[in-house]
Amino acid sequence: VGFKTVSSNKGVFTLVIMATLVTFCIGAMQILAEPMVLAIESSKVLGIVETICASGMLATGIILGIRGMKKRFVIVLCTSLVGAGLFMFLFSLRENLFMIGCFGFAFFAMIPIATSSLDYLVRTNINNELQGRAWGLISFISQLGYAFSYALCGILADFYAKENSISVGRGSAAVIRMAGIVLILLSFILYMLKNVRKLERNATTMVEESEMPKAQ
């Protein structure tokens, strides 16, 4: 039932598949950021950098909790993914802690925006009575991207470093940059898909109906 619910809506199914590819790219950042930083600094500094970067999610999470989002979900989703990809690229560009901290913070700040937009687009296009079954499958499919990323990205970083006679840290940085470029390309492809953009109208309609004054 869950698979039928997801696959029957082409826009939702496409969005879920794209989410798997997105999580693969994001997973590259999460798994390779540590060896990249450890190549130039100690584990103590790594802990500080990770705290600074992760606080980006907290910052945008608080803002979204206060202000929320009410429209232009596809544009917001794609823009946040472009930002995440760009910040991944800049994060891994130089062995500079200031750049790493700033762009790492900015990268993680994009994640709650992207996930909130994607979540809303999917939820507003699935019947309420089927939400539980559908989301069990959606979570499984989308999280596969992380699993494949964790399994492959370390190998890719080692291979790239060996082939180019560079350190594992710079090999990790190179893979992060490539994943960032792919993430940017995916966001443009996502925006051009008509069946995904159709989901926007349903989401917008729901918001407008919720804001209409109820009849007394």
DADA-V32158 format. One record per helix or strand of 2 or more residues. SS is the DSSP state (A for helix, B for strand). FROM is the first residue (numbers start at 1). LEN is the number of residues. If there is no record, write none. Layout:
ss=SS from=FROM len=LEN
ss=SS from=FROM len=LEN
//
This chain:
ss=A from=2 len=6
ss=A from=10 len=29
ss=A from=43 len=25
ss=A from=73 len=19
ss=A from=97 len=27
ss=A from=128 len=36
ss=A from=168 len=25
ss=A from=194 len=18
//
